[in-house]
Amino acid sequence: MAFTSQFVVLFFERLLQASPVLTFLAVLILVLGLWAGRIEGWRWQDALYWACITGTTVGYGDRVPRRSMPRFLAVVIALVGLVLSGLVVAIAVSAGTEVFSHLGRH
């Protein structure tokens, strides 16, 4: 139980430290999604949904851009989403490694 509680505390501390970058990337995904949705004529809710699905690289296929610019934006959104996901995973691994090594010394 000690590992879990220490990990959660450290993980969220590090997320807070990285929050300016993480927030920027998340907002960038949403803004690019709104831009693509405006070009495609989608409702803003559908555009945000599409941006989130594309940013996580899930891509259900229920919303598909037909024009060139939104397709390009989809690639950018997916790349930004990979960076965002990678940062969160890196923070989790770093926190887990630190807590694990700290517990191993005691």
C-alpha positions in Angstrom: 0.0 0.0 0.0 2.9 2.3 0.7 4.0 2.1 -2.9 0.6 3.0 -4.3 0.1 6.0 -2.1 3.6 7.4 -2.6 3.3 6.8 -6.3 0.0 8.6 -6.6 1.3 11.6 -4.6 4.5 11.9 -6.7 2.7 11.3 -10.0 0.2 14.1 -9.4 3.0 16.4 -8.1 4.9 15.8 -11.3 1.7 16.2 -13.4 1.2 19.6 -11.7 4.8 20.6 -12.5 4.3 19.7 -16.1 0.7 21.1 -16.3 1.7 24.2 -18.4 3.0 22.0 -21.2 0.3 19.4 -20.8 -2.4 22.0 -20.9 -0.9 23.7 -23.9 -0.9 20.4 -25.8 -4.4 19.6 -24.8 -5.7 23.0 -25.8 -3.8 22.8 -29.1 -5.6 19.5 -29.9 -9.0 21.1 -29.1 -8.3 24.3 -31.1 -7.1 22.3 -34.1 -10.2 20.1 -33.8 -12.5 23.1 -33.7 -10.7 24.5 -36.8 -11.1 21.2 -38.7 -14.7 21.0 -37.6 -15.4 24.5 -38.8 -14.0 23.7 -42.2 -16.0 20.4 -42.4 -19.2 22.1 -41.2 -19.5 20.0 -38.0 -21.1 21.1 -34.8 -18.6 22.2 -32.2 -19.4 19.3 -30.0 -18.7 16.8 -32.8 -15.4 18.6 -33.6 -14.2 18.4 -30.0 -15.2 14.7 -29.9 -13.4 14.1 -33.1 -10.3 15.9 -31.9 -10.2 13.9 -28.7 -10.6 10.6 -30.5 -8.0 11.5 -33.1 -5.6 12.8 -30.4 -5.7 9.5 -28.6 -5.2 7.8 -32.0 -8.2 5.6 -31.5 -10.0 6.9 -34.6 -13.4 5.3 -34.6 -14.1 6.4 -38.1 -17.6 7.8 -37.3 -16.3 11.3 -38.1 -14.0 11.5 -41.2 -12.6 14.8 -42.6 -13.2 15.0 -46.4 -11.2 18.1 -47.2 -7.4 18.5 -47.4 -6.8 20.9 -44.5 -8.8 18.9 -41.9 -7.0 15.8 -43.0 -3.7 17.5 -42.4 -4.9 18.8 -39.1 -5.8 15.2 -38.2 -2.2 14.2 -38.6 -1.0 17.1 -36.5 -3.6 16.3 -33.8 -2.5 12.7 -33.7 1.2 13.7 -33.4 0.4 16.2 -30.7 -1.7 13.5 -28.9 1.2 11.1 -29.1 3.5 13.6 -27.5 0.9 14.4 -24.8 0.4 10.7 -24.0 4.1 10.0 -24.1 4.7 12.8 -21.5 2.1 11.4 -19.2 3.5 7.9 -19.5 7.1 9.3 -18.9 5.9 11.1 -15.8 4.2 7.9 -14.5 7.3 5.8 -15.2 9.6 8.3 -13.5 7.4 8.5 -10.4 7.1 4.7 -10.2 10.8 4.3 -10.6 11.6 6.8 -7.9 9.2 5.4 -5.4 10.3 1.8 -6.2 14.0 2.7 -5.7 13.2 4.7 -2.5 11.3 1.8 -1.0 14.0 -0.7 -2.0 16.5 1.3 0.1 14.4 1.1 3.2 
